[in-house]
């Protein structure tokens, strides 16, 4: 099976590496060739400088890109389209709008190619440790063909439903995450204001109870130490929340809490913190607006 992996960011870089470790014939492409070279050195895999240089008759193309425009520009590029065989599979792990999924699904369906929206959750550590949660939307008949491939970098794979279902689920995921980060920020800010309170003991007490969450387990201590130069960046979350809010508007649903958190993230981005982890939301509780 011949696979092309497009996009070697924080997530795509290790994900493509897991496929090589799983024995697949993988060729990667990244707009920054330096990143491709680093990947090739680490995983002993093949890379190309241009989409036109990808192997012919690809069975699968996997993408993990930044935004709708990047995905549309690359996945509809004739050089790429001409490289995948009829009956092939496109698996997109990016977080995108529902409109983009519908466009891609229609585009590839006309070419007898199955397109899957399969966004991921689990952050950079999940990609590195093959512990991602993947939510899949697309043709159920061919789903059995993609699962053995993406299992190499996942802990949980859930087929949600028809095309677009994966991205809708990712929107729900991001809505949940932002609410937890906001409440965790306020909780830590409150805790640090209490004289003599041992925050390690606080964590031990609450992390095994009803307050437990991924964010609590993985961000409590770094937030206390004010360490944010890692993880999922604010600018990416801004993009994701805008997608969710636009979809909510299309459904006549209000996301007032999400909108307020989005506004706070935009403030942080404008202050120069766009590449810091989303847990840096706590900064706004420590700095006068």
N, C-alpha and C positions, 0 to 999 in steps of 0.2 A: 504494500500500500504506500503510495506516494503522497506526502503531506507538505503543504506550504504553510508556514506560520508567519503572519504579517503583524508586526508591532512588538518591539522588544523593550517596553517600558518596565516599570517596577514589577508589574504582574506578568506580562508576556515573557520576559526574559527567563525566569525559572520555569514557567509552564512549558515553554518550548523545550527546555532542557529535560524535563520529565519525560517527554515523548521520546527523545533520543535514548534516554535510559531504559525506556520501555521497549526498545528495539525497532522503532519506526524509522523509516527513511524520511527525514525532515530537512527541508530547505527553508531558511528564514530570509525575510526582507525587512529592513528598517530604513526609514528615511535618512537617519544618521548612520552612515556605514561604519563609523567607529564602534558603535554599539554592536553591530553585527559581527565585527571582528573580535570584540571581547567575548561575545557569546560563543563564537566558533572556537576560540582558544580554550574556553572553559569546558565546553561540552563535546568538542571534537566533531562538530556538525558542519553542514554546508550553508554558505550564505551567498546571496547575489547582490550586485550593486543596483540592478534595475528589475522592475517587474517583468520586462521582456526576456530576462535571462532565466526566469523560473523554468523548471522542467516541463515538458509537454505531458498531456494526459494525466494531470493531477487527479487523484481520487478525492482529496479533501483540501479545502482551504480554511484555515482557522485565523481569525483576526481578533486583535485586542488593541483597540485604538482609542484616541482621546475623545472625539466628539462626532456629531452627525456629519459635519462637513468632511472630516478626514475619511470616514467610512464610505461616504457616498463617492468621494473623489477616487478612492483606491478600488473599492469593490465593483465599480462600474467602469473601471479603466479597461479598455479593449485588450491591452496587453495581458491583463490578469484573466479577463473573461475567456480569452481564447486558449488559456492554458489548462482549464479544467474540462474533464471529459463529460460527455452527456451522461446524466444519471449521477453526477458527482454530488458532493455535499459541501455546503458553506456553513461554518459554525462561527458565529460572531459573539465573542465574550465581552464586547464593549457595553457600556451603559448608554442607551440612546432613547430618542423619542419614539413614540408609537408610530408616528408618521413615517419615520425613516425605516422602521421594520416593514411597514406595509409597502413602501416603495421597493425595498430590496426583495421582499418575498414575491411581488408581482414581476419584477425584473427577471429574477432567476427561474421562476416557475415557467415562464415562456420559453426557457431554454432547457427545460426538463432537468433542472438542478434544484435540489432541496435546500432552502435557506432556514437556518435555525437561529433564533435570538436566544442566547444562552449566557446572560450576564452572571457575574460571580460575586460572592461575598466572602470575606475572610481576610481581607487586607493583604499586605505584602508578605507577612509571615505565613499566611495560609497558602499563598502561591509557592513560597519557598519550601514549605513542609508538606506539600500535596494534601492540604486540609481544607480546600475550598468547598463552599456550598454553591452548587450550580442550579439555576432555575431555567428550565428549557421550554421554549415555545416553538411550535412548528408541526410538520407532518408526522403524525404518530406512527405511520407505517414504516418510516425510515429511521425512527428514533433508535431502534435496536442496533443500528449501524454506528451511531455516534457514541453511544454509551461506553463501549469498550475502549474508545480512544480517550475520552475526557476523564475517565476514571483514574487515569495516571496522575492527575493533579488535584483530585477532589476527595472529600470525605463524604459528601452527600450530593447526590444527583436526583433532582425531582423533575419529572415531566409534568408541566403545569397544564398545558392545553395547546390550542391552535396558535398559529403565528401571532406574536405580540404578547402572549401570556407571560413569557419570561420577563420582558421589560416591565410589564405592569406589576409583576411580583417584586422586581428590583426597586420600583418606585415605593412600594409599601415598605420594603426593607430600609430604604433611606429615610423615610418618614419616621420609622421606629427608632433608628439610630440617633437622629438629631434630637429627638425628645429625650432620650436617655442621656446623651452628652450634656444637654442643657441642665437637667436635674442633677446630674453628677457634679457639674461645675458649681452649682449653687450649694450642694451638700458639702463639697470639699471646702469651698469658701467659708461656709458656716463653721465647719469643724476647725479650720485653722484659726478662727477668731476666738476659740475657747481656750483660755489659759490652762496649760498643763495637760491637755488632752493628748493621749498617746494615739497617733493616727494609725500606727501599725496594729494596735489592739482593736481600734475601731474597724479597720478592714477585716481582721480575723472574725470579728463578731458578726458583721453584716454580710460578708461574702458567702456565708453558708445559709443565709436566710432568704426571705422573700425579696430582698433588694439585689440579689445576685444577678449579674448580667455579664455579657462578654466585655462590655465597656468597663464595668467595675473591675473585673479580673485583670484586664490588660492595660487599663489606663489610669487607675486610681493612683498608683505609686508615682508614675511619671508626671501626672498632673500636680501632685503634691510637691514634687521636686522641680516643677516648672520646666520639664524637658519635652520639647515638641518637634525637634528636627528629625522626624521620621514619620512613617505611616502614610495615611491617606490625606492628601493635601486639601486645604480649604478651597482652593480654586476649582478642584474637581467636584467637591461637594456642592459648591455654588451651582455648577452646571447641572448636577443631578437634581437638586431641589427645584431649580427652574423648570426642568422637565416635568417633575411631579406636579408642581403648581399649575403649569399649563394644561396638563391632563385633567386635573381637578376642575379647572375652569370649564373645560370642554364638557364635563359631566355635571356642571352646576353645583359643585361641592366646594365648601370653604375649608381652607387649610390655614387658619389664622396663626396657629402656633408655629407651623413650619415657615410661614411668611416672616414672622418676627425673628426667627432664628436665622433665616436666610439674610435678612437685613443686617443682622449682627455679623455674620460671616463676611458680608460685603465690606463692612467697616474695617474688619481685620485685614482683608485683602488689600484695601486701599492704604492701610498702614504698613504694607510690605510683608505681611505674614501669609501670603497666599500659598506658599509651598509647605507651610508647617501643618502638622497633624490637626485634624478637626477638633481634637481635645483642647487645643489652644483657645477654644471659645471662652475658657475661664479667664483669659486675659482681660476681657471686658468687665469682669467683676472686680478686678484689681487695679484698673486704670480708669480715671474719670473720663466720661464720654465728652 
